[in-house]
Amino acid sequence: MARHKVEICGVNTANLKVLSNNEMVELFKRYTDGDLTAKEDLVNGNLKLVLSILKKYSNRCDNMDDLFQIGCIGLIKAIDNFDLSFDVKFSTYAVPMILGEIKRYLRDNTGIRIARSIKDTAYKVMLAKEKLTNELNREPTIVEISKYLNMSEYEISNAIDSMKETISIFEPIYNDGGDTIYISDQLEDKHNKMNNIILNVALKEAINQLKEKEKYIIYERYIIGKTQMELSDEIGISQAQISRLEKSALNNIKKNIT
């Protein structure tokens, strides 16, 4: 039976070698001693790792050859910085570096162009966030970052949003096992404004009928934008409980407006 052949950048993926742990260790020892051919073998022996990461981006990039090359840059950086004394598998160390290169490339080459000044602010926010996290032993709030950088909360929020990946309006945002709700369903229809007003009134009434904890979770998740883990730490219950309360609240809202 013929082996399945896929070519990326002229590389036949069916013929790619996968190195054993012992082979990896030996090659890293040789590379540390200055053997550059060992580095080439390490790159070729880990190309399948890059390909496995690219699978999740197959529908988000028109040129997978470019993305493969970017992933290889991340792989080479991982090889250059890996130390056997880390006492971790190379793949565990390399995956975040490869992902970082790919995400950075997709962010910088998105169809939506971000002003250089906003990118500079985003970089300052990242540094401030890291420093404050170390000082506070927790993730800082936007207000705290704003005070630290002497910038408005709007500037901070805008910079953080610029670092987020763009998503399709057909991205599903909720599914209770029945009809899926997409982002496009939440966009304003100016030709049907009266229905939107009626729906907004019904939505407010439905939210007011929720229990206080459910109401708080819905507000923090969908207005403030907090994650379930952030709410878990804040309220003092597990993330699974937050998830159940959120789902229950959404079910009750849906029930009360239909």
Secondary structure, 3 states (H helix, E strand, C coil): CCCCCCEECCEEHHHCCCCCHHHHHHHHHHHHCCCHHHHHHHHHCCHHHHHHHHHHHCCCCCCHHHHHHHHHHHHHHHHHHCCHHHCCCHHHHHHHHHHHHHHHHHHHCCCCCCCHHHHHHHHHHHHHHHHHHHHHCCCCCHHHHHHHHCCCHHHHHHHHHHCCCCCCCCCEEEECCCCEEEHHHHCCCHHHHHHHHHHHHHHHHHHHCCCHHHHHHHHHHHHHCCCHHHHHHHHCCCHHHHHHHHHHHHHHHHHHHC
